[in-house]
Amino acid sequence: MKLQFKLALYNTLTKLAIIVFTGLLILFSLENITYNHISARLKDKKNELMKHLSSKEISQILNQQQTFTDYNILKEEYIFLKPIPYRSSRQTDESISTARRTIEQTTDTYLILTYKFNFNNHSYLLEIGDTMDAMLQLKQTIKEFTLLMLFVALSLTLVIDLVFTKYLLTPFYQIIDRKLIRVNDPMNFDYKKIKTTTQDFELLDNSISALMNKIADLFILEKQFIANVSHELLTPISIISTRLENVLVQEQLTEDSENKIFASLKTLNRLKSIINSLLLISRVENLQFNKTDTVDLKQIITEVYNELEDRLEDKKIIFTNNINHAYILQGNQSLLHTLFFNLVNNAIKYNHVDGSITITDEMYTEQYILQINDTGMGMDDEEIELAFNRFEKFDRQEKESYGLGLAIVKSITAFHNIRITIQSAKNKGTTVKLIFSKEAV
């Protein structure tokens, strides 16, 4: 889960806990809230009634009857007034209670405000009642409103947290994208600072830049070391090789001496080949080649086939060229030839007798894909991971292999911005996929 969603989830759950706790308090307090609300409403009605009460109104209300009862059509509220024996005390008597009342043959439970008062030397009993259904309705209304507010608050909180954390973490994702994901070579690292007001992200940005600067320096030193050592080794190797060849010209050598010299020359040639391969990798990585040639991939495949035709015939391998699309790119003709030569040569080297090699291609809107399939010994996942490492050999019995072929391939593909992948399984062959961006000339 991304950090943005983790932060938003944490904030949401925290606020949800607070909101739920508050909501539960409200729900548990609904009884008292509704009771106090209806009681206050009954008192307001009583005060309003007493404010406009007069002797004439009381006489009219009680005319020809001993009591007066008024109620609404649903019998949810009622007002009851009747005279009681006169009380000399001027103190009023007010209370609120719950009791059952029958109004027009309908019995229900009411919250009743009972008020005893004196008016013009007469005492009266006033009851103002509100059915308990009103309390239940009020409780339900408050409950629904509370739940709605909880949902709205939670949704709003989640959206706000997601937007804010996205804004807050934008510099972090920019650092990850521009300074880690997109960097394939320390020499192409972008040292431009990411704009941010967060000190932690500034520290991360500066630390990565400083680290990449050190890596770039070490990378340059490594390239220089390989190039220098290779150059220095080539000279004495060439001298020794020439001297041994001169010794072979002498007639007085024994057969045993000749065999030893031949073995030494073979070793020197092998060492020379390794050094030349390292020099090639070093020159490619140091960008010492131009990319000014107009290269036709189909033509290169044909040239490679012609060069390796004898080896294909020796192992009775069937070579099938199924390239159907013309793809031309700007690059280095020599390096691209070396690239395909090494790939096809590997497909021959690790193939079985009577095996096959098939080259296919596919053209898409944004890219061109070329695949080299063989029926060889294949590789497991661990070997695929190590395939492009230098001096990595998977067939120890292969004397001609120095473990640099795929390392050269990797450096050339990186130089031309070609993406290379390997799909393989033991004893099921190998597929090398080259993915070119569709920028044909």
C-alpha distance (Angstrom), angle and dihedral (degrees) to the residues before:
residue distance angle dihedral
M1 . . .
K2 3.81 . .
L3 3.79 119.2 .
Q4 3.81 90.6 -118.5
F5 3.80 92.3 59.9
K6 3.80 92.9 42.4
L7 3.81 91.2 55.4
A8 3.80 91.9 44.8
L9 3.81 90.8 47.6
Y10 3.81 92.3 48.9
N11 3.81 92.7 48.9
T12 3.79 91.7 45.4
L13 3.80 94.1 49.4
T14 3.81 91.1 47.2
K15 3.78 92.9 50.4
L16 3.79 90.6 41.8
A17 3.80 89.8 56.7
I18 3.81 90.6 50.8
I19 3.81 92.9 45.7
V20 3.81 92.9 46.7
F21 3.80 90.9 48.8
T22 3.80 90.4 50.3
G23 3.80 91.0 45.3
L24 3.79 92.1 51.2
L25 3.80 90.1 51.3
I26 3.79 89.3 52.3
L27 3.80 92.8 47.0
F28 3.80 92.6 48.8
S29 3.81 89.5 47.9
L30 3.80 94.6 49.2
E31 3.81 92.9 98.2
N32 3.78 92.5 57.9
I33 3.78 93.1 38.5
T34 3.81 94.2 53.1
Y35 3.82 92.4 40.9
N36 3.79 91.8 52.5
H37 3.80 91.8 43.3
I38 3.82 94.5 52.7
S39 3.81 91.4 41.6
A40 3.79 89.9 54.0
R41 3.79 90.0 48.1
L42 3.82 91.4 51.5
K43 3.81 90.5 50.3
D44 3.80 90.3 50.1
K45 3.79 89.7 52.8
K46 3.80 90.9 48.4
N47 3.79 92.1 49.6
E48 3.80 91.6 47.7
L49 3.80 90.8 49.5
M50 3.80 94.1 47.3
K51 3.79 91.0 47.1
H52 3.80 92.7 62.3
L53 3.80 97.8 32.7
S54 3.84 117.9 122.9
S55 3.81 137.8 169.0
K56 3.76 91.0 -105.7
E57 3.81 92.4 53.3
I58 3.79 92.4 47.8
S59 3.80 90.2 49.5
Q60 3.78 91.0 50.2
I61 3.78 91.9 46.1
L62 3.79 93.9 50.1
N63 3.81 96.3 35.3
Q64 3.77 112.1 133.5
Q65 3.81 92.1 -5.7
Q66 3.75 137.1 70.4
T67 3.81 96.7 -135.1
F68 3.79 140.0 26.2
T69 3.78 127.4 -144.1
D70 3.79 125.8 -177.6
Y71 3.79 126.9 178.2
N72 3.79 141.1 162.6
I73 3.77 122.7 -101.8
L74 3.82 93.9 -96.6
K75 3.81 91.9 46.9
E76 3.82 89.8 -126.0
E77 3.80 92.4 128.0
Y78 3.80 132.1 28.6
I79 3.81 140.8 175.7
F80 3.79 119.7 -148.8
L81 3.80 124.3 -171.6
K82 3.80 129.5 176.0
P83 3.81 137.2 155.7
I84 3.79 118.9 -107.2
P85 3.80 132.5 -170.4
Y86 3.75 110.6 -65.8
R87 3.79 116.8 -93.4
S88 3.74 118.0 -158.0
S89 3.81 92.6 -154.7
R90 3.78 113.7 101.3
Q91 3.78 92.2 -152.1
T92 3.76 115.4 108.0
D93 3.78 121.2 -132.6
E94 3.82 115.6 -141.6
S95 3.79 129.1 170.5
I96 3.79 140.2 157.3
S97 3.78 121.9 -141.2
T98 3.78 142.8 153.5
A99 3.81 118.1 -112.9
R100 3.77 141.9 146.7
R101 3.78 119.4 -101.7
T102 3.80 133.0 -175.7
I103 3.77 114.2 -138.2
E104 3.79 116.5 -178.6
Q105 3.79 91.3 -20.8
T106 3.81 91.4 -48.7
T107 3.79 115.3 116.9
D108 3.78 119.2 -159.1
T109 3.79 140.8 151.3
Y110 3.79 115.3 -98.5
L111 3.75 138.3 -174.5
I112 3.80 100.1 -127.9
L113 3.77 131.5 -161.2
T114 3.82 108.0 -155.9
Y115 3.80 115.8 -161.8
K116 3.81 126.6 179.7
F117 3.79 116.1 -167.1
N118 3.80 142.9 160.8
F119 3.75 121.3 -123.8
N120 3.84 124.8 176.7
N121 3.80 93.4 -17.3
H122 3.79 92.4 -47.9
S123 3.78 130.0 104.9
Y124 3.80 123.1 -137.9
L125 3.78 139.1 -174.4
L126 3.79 116.1 -139.1
E127 3.80 123.1 -169.3
I128 3.77 123.5 -174.7
G129 3.78 113.2 -176.4
D130 3.79 135.4 -173.1
T131 3.78 119.2 -168.4
M132 3.79 118.0 -114.3
D133 3.80 87.5 -123.0
A134 3.77 86.1 74.4
M135 3.80 88.8 55.7
L136 3.79 91.0 50.4
Q137 3.80 91.3 48.3
L138 3.77 90.5 49.6
K139 3.79 90.9 48.7
Q140 3.80 90.6 49.9
T141 3.81 91.3 47.9
I142 3.79 92.2 50.5
K143 3.81 91.0 45.7
E144 3.82 93.2 51.0
F145 3.79 91.5 45.1
T146 3.81 91.0 49.2
L147 3.81 92.9 49.7
L148 3.80 90.6 46.9
M149 3.79 91.1 51.1
L150 3.80 90.1 48.0
F151 3.80 91.4 53.1
V152 3.81 93.5 44.7
A153 3.81 92.1 46.6
L154 3.81 91.9 47.9
S155 3.82 93.7 47.9
L156 3.79 92.3 45.1
T157 3.80 91.0 47.9
L158 3.79 92.3 50.6
V159 3.81 93.3 49.5
I160 3.82 93.3 45.6
D161 3.82 92.0 47.6
L162 3.81 92.1 49.3
V163 3.80 92.4 49.1
F164 3.80 93.6 44.6
T165 3.80 95.9 45.5
K166 3.81 89.8 47.2
Y167 3.80 89.4 53.0
L168 3.81 91.3 43.7
L169 3.82 94.5 49.0
T170 3.82 97.4 41.8
P171 3.86 92.6 98.2
F172 3.81 89.6 48.6
Y173 3.81 92.6 54.0
Q174 3.81 90.1 45.0
I175 3.81 89.5 54.5
I176 3.82 91.1 49.2
D177 3.81 93.1 46.5
R178 3.81 101.7 41.4
K179 3.80 99.9 33.4
L180 3.80 103.5 34.1
I181 3.81 115.4 15.9
R182 3.81 97.5 41.4
V183 3.80 95.0 42.6
N184 3.80 112.3 97.5
D185 3.78 95.2 154.8
P186 3.83 128.0 33.8
M187 3.80 87.9 -139.1
N188 3.82 90.6 64.6
F189 3.80 95.2 48.5
D190 3.81 117.1 138.7
Y191 3.80 108.3 -129.4
K192 3.81 93.9 -178.0
K193 3.80 109.9 123.2
I194 3.78 120.2 -114.5
K195 3.80 113.1 -122.2
T196 3.79 110.0 -114.7
T197 3.79 139.7 140.3
T198 3.80 93.2 -152.3
Q199 3.81 111.5 100.9
D200 3.80 92.8 -153.7
F201 3.81 91.2 58.0
E202 3.81 90.9 45.9
L203 3.81 89.0 53.6
L204 3.82 90.8 48.5
D205 3.81 91.6 48.6
N206 3.81 93.2 48.9
S207 3.81 92.6 45.0
I208 3.81 93.1 51.6
S209 3.81 91.5 46.7
A210 3.81 91.7 49.5
L211 3.80 91.4 47.4
M212 3.81 92.8 48.3
N213 3.80 89.7 48.6
K214 3.81 89.8 56.1
I215 3.81 91.1 45.9
A216 3.82 90.8 49.7
D217 3.81 90.5 52.0
L218 3.80 91.4 49.7
F219 3.79 89.9 45.4
I220 3.80 91.1 54.3
L221 3.80 91.1 47.4
E222 3.80 90.8 50.4
K223 3.80 92.2 50.4
Q224 3.79 91.6 47.1
F225 3.79 91.1 47.5
I226 3.81 93.1 51.2
A227 3.79 92.3 46.1
N228 3.81 93.8 46.4
V229 3.79 95.3 44.7
S230 3.80 91.3 46.8
H231 3.79 91.9 51.3
E232 3.79 92.0 45.9
L233 3.81 92.3 49.6
L234 3.78 95.7 48.2
T235 3.81 93.6 63.2
P236 3.84 98.6 56.3
I237 3.79 90.8 40.1
S238 3.79 90.8 54.6
I239 3.83 90.7 47.5
I240 3.82 93.0 49.5
S241 3.80 91.2 45.6
T242 3.81 91.7 51.6
R243 3.81 92.4 48.3
L244 3.80 92.3 50.2
E245 3.79 90.9 49.4
N246 3.81 89.2 51.4
V247 3.81 90.8 50.6
L248 3.81 89.8 53.4
V249 3.80 89.5 59.7
Q250 3.81 90.6 64.5
E251 3.81 112.7 98.5
Q252 3.82 98.2 -148.7
L253 3.85 93.7 71.2
T254 3.76 117.4 117.9
E255 3.79 120.6 -127.8
D256 3.81 90.5 -110.1
S257 3.81 91.4 53.3
E258 3.79 90.8 49.3
N259 3.81 91.2 52.1
K260 3.79 91.1 50.7
I261 3.80 91.9 49.0
F262 3.81 91.2 48.3
A263 3.82 89.6 51.3
S264 3.80 90.3 49.2
L265 3.80 91.4 49.9
K266 3.79 90.1 49.9
T267 3.79 90.4 52.0
L268 3.80 91.2 47.9
N269 3.81 91.1 50.0
R270 3.79 89.8 50.1
L271 3.81 90.4 50.1
K272 3.80 89.9 46.8
S273 3.81 90.5 52.1
I274 3.82 91.2 51.2
I275 3.80 91.8 49.5
N276 3.81 91.7 48.5
S277 3.80 89.8 51.0
L278 3.81 91.3 50.5
L279 3.79 90.0 47.7
L280 3.80 90.3 51.2
I281 3.81 91.6 51.0
S282 3.80 90.6 47.0
R283 3.81 92.9 49.9
V284 3.80 92.1 48.0
E285 3.81 92.8 48.5
N286 3.80 90.7 47.1
L287 3.83 89.5 53.3
Q288 3.80 93.0 -119.8
F289 3.82 92.6 146.8
N290 3.80 128.4 80.3
K291 3.80 124.3 -127.9
T292 3.79 97.7 -151.3
D293 3.82 101.0 113.3
T294 3.79 123.3 105.3
V295 3.79 101.8 -131.5
D296 3.81 127.0 -163.1
L297 3.82 107.2 -158.4
K298 3.80 94.1 -160.0
Q299 3.80 90.3 55.8
I300 3.82 91.6 49.1
I301 3.82 91.0 52.1
T302 3.81 89.2 52.2
E303 3.82 91.5 50.2
V304 3.81 91.8 49.0
Y305 3.81 90.5 49.8
N306 3.81 91.0 52.4
E307 3.82 91.0 51.0
L308 3.81 94.2 48.5
E309 3.80 98.7 37.0
D310 3.82 92.9 106.0
R311 3.81 92.4 53.6
L312 3.81 90.4 48.3
E313 3.79 90.5 52.9
D314 3.81 92.4 46.9
K315 3.83 90.8 59.4
K316 3.83 93.6 33.9
I317 3.79 90.5 -123.0
I318 3.80 118.1 166.7
F319 3.82 111.1 -132.7
T320 3.82 115.8 -158.9
N321 3.80 121.4 -172.5
N322 3.82 108.0 -162.9
I323 3.80 98.3 166.5
N324 3.81 105.9 146.5
H325 3.80 102.3 169.0
A326 3.79 130.3 69.4
Y327 3.79 109.2 -129.2
I328 3.79 119.6 176.9
L329 3.78 123.2 179.1
Q330 3.78 140.7 177.0
G331 3.79 109.7 -108.2
N332 3.78 146.8 101.4
Q333 3.81 111.7 -51.8
S334 3.81 94.9 -157.8
L335 3.80 95.2 48.8
L336 3.81 93.8 46.3
H337 3.80 89.1 50.0
T338 3.82 89.0 52.2
L339 3.80 89.5 48.0
F340 3.81 95.0 56.5
F341 3.80 93.2 36.8
N342 3.82 90.7 57.6
L343 3.82 93.1 45.3
V344 3.82 95.0 49.1
N345 3.81 91.3 40.6
N346 3.82 89.5 53.9
A347 3.81 90.2 48.3
I348 3.82 88.3 54.8
K349 3.80 96.0 41.4
Y350 3.82 95.2 53.3
N351 3.80 96.7 35.6
H352 3.79 128.5 103.4
V353 3.77 125.6 -112.0
D354 3.84 109.0 -88.4
G355 3.80 88.5 19.4
S356 3.78 127.4 136.1
I357 3.81 141.4 -126.6
T358 3.81 120.1 -157.6
I359 3.79 126.7 -172.5
T360 3.82 117.4 -162.0
D361 3.78 135.5 167.7
E362 3.81 140.0 -159.7
M363 3.79 129.5 -161.2
Y364 3.81 119.6 -148.1
T365 3.78 133.8 175.3
E366 3.80 95.2 -97.4
Q367 3.80 103.7 19.6
Y368 3.78 148.1 26.9
I369 3.82 119.3 -136.2
L370 3.81 125.7 -160.0
Q371 3.82 120.3 -172.7
I372 3.79 130.8 -164.3
N373 3.82 111.5 -161.8
D374 3.79 125.0 -173.1
T375 3.80 135.7 176.5
G376 3.80 94.4 -135.6
M377 3.79 135.7 128.6
G378 3.82 93.8 -69.2
M379 3.80 129.8 -154.4
D380 3.78 136.2 -103.0
D381 3.82 123.5 -126.5
E382 3.81 93.9 -92.0
E383 3.80 92.1 52.4
I384 3.82 91.3 48.1
E385 3.81 89.4 55.0
L386 3.82 90.3 53.5
A387 3.81 97.1 37.4
F388 3.81 96.4 103.9
N389 3.81 95.5 44.8
R390 3.78 117.4 112.6
F391 3.84 117.7 -102.5
E392 3.82 90.7 8.6
K393 3.81 108.8 147.2
F394 3.81 123.4 -178.4
D395 3.79 98.6 179.6
R396 3.81 105.9 53.9
Q397 3.80 91.0 -174.4
E398 3.81 91.8 62.1
K399 3.81 101.5 99.3
E400 3.82 95.5 -178.2
S401 3.79 93.3 58.6
Y402 3.81 120.6 93.4
G403 3.80 96.3 176.4
L404 3.81 93.5 -114.3
G405 3.81 102.3 99.7
L406 3.81 97.4 89.0
A407 3.81 91.2 37.7
I408 3.81 87.5 59.7
V409 3.82 89.4 46.2
K410 3.80 90.8 52.3
S411 3.81 93.7 50.4
I412 3.83 92.0 48.3
T413 3.82 93.6 48.8
A414 3.81 90.4 48.9
F415 3.81 89.6 49.3
H416 3.84 90.5 53.9
N417 3.84 95.3 38.9
I418 3.79 91.2 -115.2
R419 3.80 117.8 152.1
I420 3.82 113.6 -137.5
T421 3.81 127.6 -166.5
I422 3.81 133.8 175.6
Q423 3.79 126.4 -145.8
S424 3.77 115.6 -174.2
A425 3.78 146.9 141.6
K426 3.78 131.8 -165.7
N427 3.82 111.9 -81.7
K428 3.82 90.6 -5.2
G429 3.77 101.0 90.4
T430 3.79 133.3 -112.5
T431 3.80 135.1 -91.3
V432 3.80 119.2 -158.1
K433 3.79 112.3 -164.2
L434 3.82 122.4 -160.9
I435 3.80 115.5 -165.7
F436 3.82 116.9 -161.3
S437 3.78 124.7 -172.1
K438 3.79 109.6 -117.3
E439 3.78 98.6 -107.9
A440 3.77 99.5 126.0
V441 3.79 119.4 174.8
